[in-house]
């Protein structure tokens, strides 16, 4: 379950950073590898915040590790509070709008491929759990 305000009973185990990397009305989706949790699903560049990092450092690291993109103009959007049966976490959402189509080099240990999709068409893809909710929230659809 996703909340826009912190639930009364909420004990986050970790924090996740994510980013809508956008070019000409489409954003980047990465296809998760077979051995990852929720395999063969799409999600935006994202990952856990390490103990010694702030969220800005974490999103820059994750985008680089997953796409080899650097020096992006990244803006913070918002955070949501996620409660699953076995754990809670904070999910930070960033955004980066690109001026030109970049060369994407995915990390084959984590992802199989990538696609660019409009917000509306992305909802037709096999998305990681609750990614559709984040897309709808960010793009107001």
Backbone as a ProteinNet text record, in pm:
[ID]
protein_1_A
[PRIMARY]
XXXXXXXXXXXXXXXXXXXXXXXXXXXXXXXXXXXXXXXXXXXXXXXXXXXXXXXXXXXXXXXXXXXXXXXXXXXXXXXXXXXXXXXXXXXXXXXXXXXXXXXXXXXXXXXXXXXXXXXXXXXXXXXXXXXXXXXXXXXXX
[TERTIARY]
84.8	0	89.4	51.2	129.4	53.3	127.5	70.7	149.2	78.3	146.2	182.5	122.5	162.3	203.4	293.2	348	238.8	220.3	121.5	162.4	64.2	91.3	187.8	164.4	255.7	336	461.3	547.5	691.7	754	891.9	973.7	1028.1	1099.8	1228.8	1248	1372.8	1480.9	1439	1533.6	1462.9	1541.5	1486.9	1528.1	1439.3	1463.6	1459.8	1548.4	1543.9	1509	1435.3	1397	1395.7	1402.4	1404.6	1332.5	1243.5	1183.9	1281.1	1356.2	1450.5	1372.1	1346.6	1250.6	1316.2	1268.9	1311.2	1190.8	1158.4	1049.2	919	877.4	748.7	747.6	862.6	874.2	977.2	964.4	1063.5	1118.9	1233.7	1310.5	1255.8	1234.4	1196.9	1299.4	1341.8	1441.2	1373.4	1406.9	1348.9	1436.9	1379.8	1455	1494.5	1613.1	1665.4	1584.2	1601.1	1528.7	1556.5	1677.8	1714.8	1679.8	1629	1591.7	1450.9	1421.2	1283.6	1193.1	1075.4	982	1050.1	1100.2	1170.9	1080.6	1143.6	1073.3	964.8	990	902	983.4	913.3	978.3	967.4	1071.4	1069.1	1168.8	1160.2	1252.6	1385.7	1494.3	1619	1594.5	1636.5	1604.8	1692.7	1697.5	1770.6	1776.6	1835.4	1844.8	1946.9	1916.6	2009.8	2104.9	2234.7	2333	2339.5	2385.7	2388.5	2462.9	2569.5	2653.7	2614.8	2510.2	2472.3	2353.7	2346	2218.9	2143.4	2018.1	1936.4	1983.1	2040	2091.8	2209.2	2301.6	2414.3	2363.9	2264.9	2212.7	2149.8	2070.2	2006.1	2108.7	2208	2313.4	2389.3	2419.1	2489.1	2403.3	2277	2188.6	2171.2	2149.8	2134.8	2261.2	2376.9	2502.9	2519.2	2498.1	2515.4	2422.3	2302.3	2202.9	2199.1	2254.6	2243.6	2373	2468.4	2593.2	2571.1	2457	2433.2	2492.1	2552.5	2611.2	2573.1	2599.8	2580.9	2440.2	2342	2203.1	2154.8	2063.7	1995.9	1877.9	1893.3	1795.7	1722	1589.2	1505	1431	1418.5	1340.9	1193.1	1111.8	967.4	894.8	906	831.3	875.1	820.5	841.6	707.3	701.6	582.6	627.2	531.4	556.9	490.6	569.9	522.2	517.7	402.1	383.7	347.9	433.4	403.2	378.9	338.1	308.7	428.6	548	665.8	760	740.8	832.6	775.3	832.8	797.4	922.2	902.7	1015.6	968.1	1062.8	1036.9	1085.1	1002.5	1032.2	1039.6	1161.4	1185.3	1177.3	1111.4	1093.1	1163.3	1251.5	1322.7	1279.7	1323.4	1290.6	1409.1	1435.6	1538.7	1487.4	1484	1438.2	1560.9	1576	1693.7	1667.8	1773.5	1764.6	1789.6	1865.8	1892.9	1885.5	1856.2	1844.9	1982.4	1996.4	2127.7	2157.9	2284.9	2329.6	2310.9	2228.9	2203.8	2286	2360.1	2432.9	2382.8	2302.7	2245.9	2346.4	2326.1	2404.9	2337.6	2400.1	2334.5	2314.4	2381.2	2355.4	2219.2	2171.6	2046.7	1930.2	1959.7	1852.4	1881.4	1774.4	1785.2	1784.2	1703.5	1686.7	1618.9	1590.3	1520.4	1428.5	1331.8	1240.7	1212	1169	1117.6	967	888.4	743.3	683	571.7	494	430.6	393.7	328.5	205.9	122.2	1.5	34.5	124.6	159.9	239.6	311.7	388.1	295.8	174.6	79.3	33.9	62.1	30.4	141.6	256.2	369.9	355.7	432.9	437.8	529.9	471.6	547.9	569	678.4	703.6	589.2	565.4	453.1	451.1	337.6	310.3	377	449.8	509.7	400.3	290.8	179.9	126.6	118.7	72.1	164.7	295.4	393.1	385.9	368.6	355.9	232.6	121.6	-1.8	12	78.3	97.1	186.4	298.8	394.6	338	274.8	225.5	78.6	16.5	-121.3	-217.4	-204.2	-297.9	-372.5
-117.6	0	124	223.2	346.6	459.8	540.5	655.1	780.2	890.9	1018.4	1090.2	1050.8	1100.3	980	1003.5	894.1	830.4	699	630.2	634.7	623.3	628.3	517.2	397.6	286.1	261.9	304	294.2	280.5	167.5	139.1	102.8	202.6	173.2	95.7	-8	-85.5	-20.1	53.6	115.4	224.8	295.4	396.9	362	389.7	368.1	503.7	521.9	639.2	591.5	674.1	640.4	767.8	751.7	870.2	845.1	936.7	939.5	1014.2	940.1	998	1014.5	1139.4	1168.9	1235.1	1193.8	1255.5	1263.3	1381.5	1407.4	1334.3	1347.7	1293	1145.6	1080.6	939.9	928.8	825.4	804.2	662.4	646.1	522.2	419	297.7	183.2	72.9	10.5	-96.8	-229.7	-334.2	-467.5	-548.3	-587.2	-657.8	-799.5	-841.3	-974.3	-1084.3	-1207.1	-1323.2	-1350.7	-1325.1	-1358	-1247.9	-1134.1	-1024.1	-1047.5	-981.1	-987.3	-925.1	-976.1	-935.6	-936	-1052.7	-1061.7	-1028.5	-985.7	-956.6	-849.8	-756.2	-640.6	-515.2	-411.6	-283.5	-190	-110.3	-0.4	104.5	220	328.5	301.9	370.2	355.6	383.8	289.9	300.3	205.2	226.6	135.9	187.2	105.5	138.7	249.1	327.6	428.7	358	373.3	315.2	397.3	333.8	395	528.6	542.5	662.6	768.6	745.1	836.3	923.5	1040.6	1111.6	1071.1	1111.3	1062.5	1115.9	1234.3	1290.7	1206.1	1173.3	1087.2	950.1	899.5	766.4	762.3	863.3	858.1	877.3	961.6	977.2	846.1	776.3	647.5	543.9	533.9	434	457.1	581	609.6	570.5	602.5	565.6	413.8	344.2	198.6	127.5	180	110.5	155	274	327.3	385.5	411.6	481	629.1	683.1	825.9	904.9	1018.9	1105.5	1250.4	1333.7	1478.8	1518	1450.8	1484	1596.3	1675.1	1775.9	1705.4	1672.9	1591	1677.3	1665.9	1740.6	1643.5	1683	1602.2	1630.9	1526.5	1543.3	1526.4	1407.7	1380.3	1246	1211.3	1077.8	1020.6	888.4	817.6	713.1	669.3	571.1	440.9	335.5	207.7	105.8	42	-63	-192.9	-291.8	-426.7	-512.9	-635.6	-722.6	-739.9	-755.8	-789.8	-674.1	-559.7	-447.9	-317.9	-208.6	-73.9	-8.8	85.8	164.3	298.2	390.1	522.1	519.5	573.2	571.9	716.1	760.3	896	898.3	1000.6	1012.1	1137.5	1116.8	1225.4	1230.6	1335.7	1354.2	1419.5	1377.6	1440.4	1447.5	1567.1	1587.2	1609.5	1526.6	1530.1	1611.3	1677.7	1756.6	1673.2	1562.7	1476	1331	1244.3	1102	1047.9	992	945.4	803.1	769.4	631.1	562.7	460.5	386.3	258.3	233.6	108.3	45.1	-58.9	-120.8	-215.3	-238.3	-334.6	-471.3	-564.3	-692.8	-780.7	-749.8	-823.8	-788.1	-668.8	-621.6	-616.2	-584.8	-562.8	-632.3	-667.2	-734	-635.3	-532	-436.1	-311.2	-219.6	-97.7	-53.2	29.5	88.8	232.7	311.9	446.2	440.3	491.4	488.4	620.1	655.9	768.8	725	819.4	779.9	691	726.1	647.5	506.8	494.8	362	278	342.4	266.7	182.7	229.3	156.9	25.3	5.7	-119.7	-223.3	-182.3	-272.9	-352.1	-458.8	-538.8	-466.5	-388.5	-303.1	-370.2	-332.2	-377.5	-328.9	-397.3	-364.6	-216.1	-153.9	-14	90	48.4	146.9	225.1	158.3	228.3	342.4	320.5	423.4	544.6	520.7	630.7	706.6	634.1	698	787.8	736.6	815.6	938.3	922.7	1035.8	1142.3	1099.9	1195.7	1268	1192.9	1250.2	1295.1	1286.9	1332.4	1262.1	1129.9	1055.8	950.7
0	0	0	-76.9	-85.9	-18.4	55.5	124.9	88.8	74.2	47.7	177.1	287.4	419.1	503.4	595.2	675.7	762.2	749.6	833.1	980.7	1065.5	1209.4	1251.3	1202.1	1230.1	1103.1	1106.5	988.3	1033.7	1001.5	1041.4	918	848.2	723.4	747.4	669.3	673	589	485	392.5	315.1	232.6	143.2	0.9	-92.3	-234.9	-304.5	-401.4	-488.9	-629	-702	-839	-921.4	-1054.6	-1139.4	-1271.5	-1305.4	-1438.2	-1528.5	-1609.5	-1705.8	-1835.4	-1872.9	-1978.6	-2099.1	-2217.5	-2343.4	-2436.7	-2478.8	-2574.2	-2539.4	-2415.1	-2372.9	-2338.8	-2348.1	-2308.6	-2197	-2114.9	-2009.8	-2017.2	-1956.2	-1962.3	-1864.7	-1915.2	-1833.5	-1854.8	-1746.1	-1749.3	-1717.3	-1793.1	-1773.6	-1678.7	-1565.6	-1461.1	-1505.1	-1461.6	-1493.1	-1424	-1474.1	-1422.2	-1274.6	-1227.4	-1090.2	-989.9	-1035.9	-946.9	-891.6	-780.2	-731.9	-838.2	-852.4	-958.1	-1095.3	-1137.6	-1266.1	-1384.6	-1492.3	-1618	-1603.1	-1514.5	-1500.4	-1528.2	-1567.8	-1596.1	-1476.3	-1461.6	-1365.7	-1409.6	-1348.6	-1381.3	-1311.1	-1350.8	-1276.4	-1127.5	-1044	-901.2	-821.6	-691.6	-604.7	-462.4	-375.7	-233.5	-208	-106.8	-57	38.8	15.8	105.9	234.3	340.7	473.7	477.4	403.7	409.4	306.2	227.3	119.3	158.6	93.1	95.7	-31	-40.7	-151.8	-286.7	-289.2	-415.4	-465.7	-377.4	-416.1	-461.9	-392	-424.1	-563.2	-599	-730.7	-841.6	-820.7	-921.7	-940.7	-830.5	-837.7	-909.4	-871.2	-931.9	-1081.8	-1121.6	-1264.6	-1339.5	-1282.5	-1348.2	-1355.2	-1243.5	-1241.4	-1339.8	-1356.9	-1438.4	-1583.9	-1615.1	-1752.2	-1807.3	-1722.2	-1754.4	-1786.6	-1753	-1773.3	-1657	-1689.2	-1587.1	-1614.5	-1516.8	-1528.3	-1571.7	-1518.3	-1549.4	-1458.3	-1509	-1428.3	-1361.7	-1234.5	-1162.9	-1061.3	-1063	-968.9	-878	-751.9	-657.7	-677.7	-681.1	-695.9	-562.5	-503.3	-381.2	-325.7	-211.2	-155.8	-117.2	-117.2	-71	30.7	108.8	213.5	170.8	165.8	113.6	226.8	241.9	341.8	270.6	286.3	240.7	364.5	344.7	458.8	551.5	492.9	573	601.2	535.8	557.8	503	551.8	506.9	449.1	355.5	306.4	251.7	240	182.8	38.9	-51.8	-194.9	-243.8	-279.7	-328	-480	-533.8	-678.5	-729.9	-826	-892.7	-1038.6	-1106.6	-1248.3	-1318.1	-1441.3	-1523.8	-1666.7	-1721.7	-1859.2	-1946.8	-2050.5	-2136.7	-2262.7	-2312.1	-2435.3	-2560.2	-2542.9	-2657.5	-2613	-2708	-2678.6	-2640.7	-2521.2	-2477	-2522.5	-2517	-2534.3	-2399.5	-2393.6	-2270.3	-2273.7	-2167.7	-2151.2	-2022.5	-2034.3	-1915.1	-1849.8	-1720.8	-1645.4	-1662.6	-1736.9	-1765.3	-1641.7	-1531.2	-1407.6	-1348.3	-1380.5	-1321.9	-1420.2	-1547.6	-1644.6	-1776.9	-1847.4	-1977	-2092.2	-2080.2	-2188.5	-2133.7	-2224.8	-2185.2	-2298.3	-2263.2	-2360.4	-2318.6	-2413.9	-2387	-2410.2	-2315.1	-2328.4	-2279.3	-2340.3	-2289.2	-2157	-2072.7	-1947.4	-1970	-2066	-2091.2	-2140.6	-2236.4	-2289.5	-2189.9	-2099.6	-1999.7	-1912.3	-1892.9	-1808.4	-1871.5	-1999.8	-2069.4	-2053.6	-2001.5	-1984.3	-1854.5	-1843.1	-1721.4	-1622.5	-1532.7	-1441.6	-1306.9	-1240.5	-1104.7	-1015.1	-905.9	-818.4	-781.2	-795.9	-759.7	-848.8	-951.9	-1043.3	-1116.4	-1147.2	-1213.3	-1126.9	-998.5	-905.9	-910.5	-909.4	-913.4	-1046.2	-1155.6	-1287.6	-1289.8	-1242.5	-1240.2	-1150.8	-1037.8	-947.4	-1011.2	-1068	-1123.5	-1245.7	-1334.5	-1460.3	-1454.3	-1339.4	-1321.5	-1418.6	-1429.8	-1515.9	-1434.6
[MASK]
+++++++++++++++++++++++++++++++++++++++++++++++++++++++++++++++++++++++++++++++++++++++++++++++++++++++++++++++++++++++++++++++++++++++++++++

